[in-house]
Amino acid sequence: MSGHGAAQPMTARRSGPLTGRAEVPGDKSISHRALILGAMAVGETRITGLLEGQDVLDTAKAMRAFGAEVTQHGPGQWSVHGVGVGGFSEPADVIDCGNSGTGVRLLMGCMATTGLTVTFTGDASLRKRPMGRVTEPLALFGARAYGRKGGRLPMTVVGAADPVPVRYAVPVPSAQVKSAVLLAGLNAPGQTVVIEREPTRDHSERMLRGFGAELTVEETPEGHVITLTGQPELRPQAVAVPRDPSSAAFPVCAALIVEGSDILVPGVSRNPTRDGLYVTLLEMGADIAFENPREEGGEPVADLRVRASALTGVEVPPERAPSMIDEYPVLAVVAAFAEGRTVMRGVKELRVKESDRIDAMARGLEACGVRVEEDEDTLIVHGMGAGAVPGGAVCATHIDHRIAMSFLVLGMAAKAEVSVDDGSPIATSFPAFVGLMRGLGAELALG
């Protein structure tokens, strides 16, 4: 069973201007999906720019356990020899997904209609996260799940030997749930339909089409209706993974709040279902230019030129939450350096991420001298203005990579240094974070 190793404290100190080029890693969401769909295609899929964080490496290991041949050829260069839809073998051991909620939920989806029996586990953080939101719709196909109290890992999923197609309305905006249902629908006969009241990130739909699945999307009075025709033969692809907008958020936000900064972040995905943070930052007065717009791997991308900015607090509408759910922690940090208050509504999904991110950010910001208000679905940060945040705290990360990176960004612009109790989870999504930020001029120390 996965566990969490020794804690690695880290400290960020007030930095001089951040300058240079920030080559952030490949998109985590697309990397997971490229490996999974490559394993479900017939033939060889070639992937460039794959994120080699631990979350994605755990998904690659799982695909090998399901019978696909997954090979690394160089940094970011991978190939997958797939076994076809319905061609998975039963793993000989437990599938350990480490810290990855995306990984475990997508993997449950892709095996739920195969007739296999698979046991999943993860690290201490992942074992606290609810899986019922995925196992409930997968049960409609005929799959069964047996886990700990509250639908938590470790969990054994018995796939449906004779699956049926489903029609499922997603109760809360969740790209993970939507994607799990669509992946399960690949090996079910007929048409599987997923209905979203609010559209979520659409990487699965884009990539399924790219691999040759018959999939349509339409807007109806019911909402966003996605229809997938089951049992296709997926075609192997060449997948160029764009750079991750969620990882780019950290150098971008650091440059906005560290006086005198001017950085370039090349090749970042501008997928409109992932763009909420950047829309919000522009509303706050951020100096961000989107240069050289183009398409890579079926995704719109651009180079981001970011300069330090005088920012003003805003109200972030709740309907924007699905397009920026992973970026609220670092937005809360930016909000602390803005003038006036920033109100983030519709964010209750943050309470069931790698940690309760609303509580983690609220307690850490308070420890750094920032006034915060919260309720179950809202986080309000009372900004103190550029350079005015006291800092001087040790913030708890709760085994959460985004909490760790967010408070280190805060320390780069606060009056006094800010430490995190454990920066080791950063490796799950952004293993190059420390080196990249130091390369821009950030004062970051281990220990």
GUROTI-443636 format. One line per 10 residues: number of its first residue (from 1); their letters; for each residue x, y, z negated of C-alpha. Coordinates in steps of 0.05 Angstrom, whole numbers. Example, Ala and Ser with C-alpha at 12.3 -4.5 7.8 and 13.67 -1.06 7.14 Angstrom:
BEGIN
1 = AS = 246:-90:-156  273:-21:-143
***
This chain:
BEGIN
1 = MSGHGAAQPM = 0:0:0  24:69:16  46:114:-40  76:183:-47  151:187:-58  192:233:-101  168:305:-102  210:356:-65  203:426:-95  215:484:-47
11 = TARRSGPLTG = 222:559:-56  210:618:-9  240:686:-22  223:754:8  254:752:77  281:803:126  247:810:193  231:744:227  257:743:298  268:694:355
21 = RAEVPGDKSI = 232:636:387  190:587:347  185:519:383  128:488:343  113:413:350  62:380:394  -12:381:377  -28:329:324  -100:318:346  -80:306:418
31 = SHRALILGAM = -21:262:398  -66:214:358  -115:209:416  -62:199:469  -34:139:432  -103:109:419  -131:119:490  -65:96:519  -73:31:480  -145:24:506
41 = AVGETRITGL = -125:35:579  -98:-19:626  -26:-5:644  27:45:622  11:114:595  69:162:590  67:216:537  112:278:532  114:327:474  85:277:424
51 = LEGQDVLDTA = 86:302:353  133:257:314  105:273:245  89:216:198  14:219:212  24:205:286  79:154:274  29:116:230  -21:115:287  33:90:335
61 = KAMRAFGAEV = 49:33:286  -26:17:282  -31:12:358  27:-38:358  -10:-78:305  -72:-79:351  -29:-109:406  -7:-50:449  66:-40:467  87:28:441
71 = TQHGPGQWSV = 158:52:456  196:116:441  244:135:497  271:201:469  248:261:428  174:268:442  178:218:500  135:156:490  101:102:531  41:58:514
81 = HGVGVGGFSE = 25:-7:551  -49:-13:537  -91:-75:528  -156:-48:556  -223:-31:524  -242:-88:478  -173:-119:484  -146:-107:414  -116:-164:374  -131:-172:300
91 = PADVIDCGNS = -74:-142:259  -34:-190:216  -30:-141:158  -63:-80:126  -63:-17:169  -30:38:128  -50:108:153  -8:146:103  -36:216:94  -77:219:158
101 = GTGVRLLMGC = -152:227:154  -155:236:229  -115:173:240  -156:127:196  -223:152:220  -205:147:294  -175:78:283  -239:54:249  -278:80:309  -236:46:362
111 = MATTGLTVTF = -240:-23:328  -312:-20:302  -341:-52:365  -287:-105:376  -307:-161:329  -242:-154:290  -234:-151:214  -185:-97:193  -165:-70:125  -143:3:120
121 = TGDASLRKRP = -107:41:65  -66:104:57  -28:146:6  -56:172:-59  -87:233:-25  -120:193:31  -148:142:-18  -188:198:-50  -222:220:14  -292:196:32
131 = MGRVTEPLAL = -299:149:91  -375:142:89  -385:198:139  -351:152:191  -373:83:167  -447:102:166  -451:117:241  -405:58:257  -455:13:221  -507:33:274
141 = FGARAYGRKG = -464:-5:325  -465:-66:279  -399:-55:242  -395:-68:167  -349:-34:117  -328:-55:47  -290:-4:6  -281:25:-63  -335:63:-100  -355:125:-62
151 = GRLPMTVVGA = -334:95:5  -260:104:-8  -198:67:15  -173:13:13  -229:-9:59  -242:-69:103  -282:-58:167  -314:-118:202  -325:-98:274  -389:-114:312
161 = ADPVPVRYAV = -380:-176:356  -443:-157:395  -446:-81:390  -505:-39:412  -501:33:438  -523:87:390  -553:157:390  -525:196:331  -534:267:307  -472:288:268
171 = PVPSAQVKSA = -498:317:202  -439:364:189  -390:392:240  -334:341:245  -291:325:305  -265:263:269  -335:234:262  -355:252:333  -291:222:360  -298:158:319
181 = VLLAGLNAPG = -368:147:347  -345:160:419  -286:112:411  -333:59:384  -380:72:443  -325:54:492  -335:-20:478  -411:-18:471  -457:-31:530  -501:25:558
191 = QTVVIEREPT = -496:97:536  -474:123:469  -499:193:453  -470:241:401  -507:305:383  -473:364:349  -510:425:323  -445:463:326  -390:444:377  -325:420:346
201 = RDHSERMLRG = -256:411:377  -265:376:443  -199:340:454  -233:272:454  -282:292:509  -227:322:552  -181:263:544  -234:210:553  -251:241:620  -178:244:638
211 = FGAELTVEET = -171:169:624  -230:155:670  -289:149:623  -357:171:647  -376:227:598  -423:286:604  -435:345:558  -497:389:560  -529:442:517  -601:426:497
221 = PEGHVITLTG = -650:450:445  -624:392:402  -553:420:406  -489:399:440  -504:330:471  -446:284:491  -464:221:531  -412:166:541  -422:106:586  -392:45:553
231 = QPELRPQAVA = -345:-10:576  -304:29:628  -236:8:651  -193:65:627  -136:87:673  -67:100:644  -46:173:646  14:220:642  -3:262:580  34:327:566
241 = VPRDPSSAAF = 17:346:495  11:422:485  39:454:422  -5:451:360  -43:516:344  -50:493:272  26:486:265  37:551:303  -7:586:251  49:585:200
251 = PVCAALIVEG = 104:622:238  50:668:269  21:686:201  90:694:170  110:742:225  47:784:215  62:795:140  138:800:139  157:872:154  192:884:221
261 = SDILVPGVSR = 181:814:249  176:800:324  173:727:347  153:687:408  115:621:400  114:587:469  65:538:498  10:539:444  -58:509:459  -112:560:469
271 = NPTRDGLYVT = -169:509:469  -230:551:451  -253:498:401  -187:509:362  -179:584:371  -217:611:310  -157:633:270  -129:674:328  -197:707:340  -199:725:266
281 = LLEMGADIAF = -128:752:263  -143:798:322  -205:823:286  -160:839:226  -115:881:271  -60:831:286  -10:849:341  -13:783:380  -5:781:456  -22:719:496
291 = ENPREEGGEP = 29:716:552  36:669:612  -32:634:606  -33:566:641  -58:495:636  -18:435:610  -45:365:600  -116:389:613  -112:442:558  -105:518:565
301 = VADLRVRASA = -40:543:535  -4:610:528  59:640:497  44:680:435  83:744:422  72:764:349  94:827:313  85:848:240  20:885:232  -22:927:185
311 = LTGVEVPPER = -82:884:172  -153:896:147  -199:846:112  -257:818:152  -318:773:143  -307:707:179  -374:680:203  -392:609:181  -403:585:252  -329:597:266
321 = APSMIDEYPV = -308:546:214  -305:485:260  -255:520:306  -207:538:249  -221:490:191  -147:472:182  -124:545:184  -164:574:125  -107:562:75  -57:604:114
331 = LAVVAAFAEG = -112:655:131  -123:663:56  -49:681:50  -54:732:106  -116:760:73  -77:773:9  -32:821:48  -90:857:83  -126:919:59  -195:903:31
341 = RTVMRGVKEL = -229:836:21  -234:777:69  -295:734:62  -293:662:88  -362:629:89  -384:560:111  -320:527:88  -345:471:42  -311:421:88  -245:445:58
351 = RVKESDRIDA = -264:411:-8  -257:342:23  -192:351:62  -124:325:38  -140:364:-25  -196:410:-48  -166:466:-7  -212:520:-33  -192:505:-105  -119:496:-88
361 = MARGLEACGV = -114:563:-52  -155:600:-104  -112:575:-162  -46:588:-126  -66:658:-103  -88:676:-173  -22:652:-200  12:699:-150  -29:759:-175  -84:759:-122
371 = RVEEDEDTLI = -158:766:-142  -201:711:-113  -275:691:-116  -303:624:-95  -365:581:-95  -378:513:-64  -380:540:7  -343:607:3  -274:636:-10  -264:711:-19
381 = VHGMGAGAVP = -194:741:-22  -184:813:-47  -126:838:-5  -71:879:-38  -39:908:25  28:898:60  85:879:12  41:886:-50  29:814:-71  68:800:-136
391 = GGAVCATHID = 84:726:-124  129:696:-177  91:631:-186  100:556:-177  40:532:-136  12:461:-137  5:429:-68  -37:368:-87  1:325:-35  -26:371:19
401 = HRIAMSFLVL = 20:394:76  -21:456:94  -24:481:22  51:473:16  67:511:80  16:566:64  46:583:-3  117:582:26  93:632:78  65:675:21
411 = GMAAKAEVSV = 133:673:-13  167:702:49  130:768:40  115:771:-36  153:814:-85  180:754:-124  197:685:-99  143:632:-94  156:558:-104  114:496:-89
421 = DDGSPIATSF = 118:435:-133  124:387:-74  140:404:-1  150:332:21  80:325:52  100:377:104  133:319:142  65:290:158  50:345:209  109:392:217
431 = PAFVGLMRGL = 175:357:200  216:414:231  181:469:190  239:487:144  291:488:199  246:527:246  229:580:194  301:587:173  319:595:246  273:655:249
441 = GAELALG = 306:685:187  262:660:130  293:651:61  273:579:45  308:535:-5  299:463:-26  294:448:-101
***
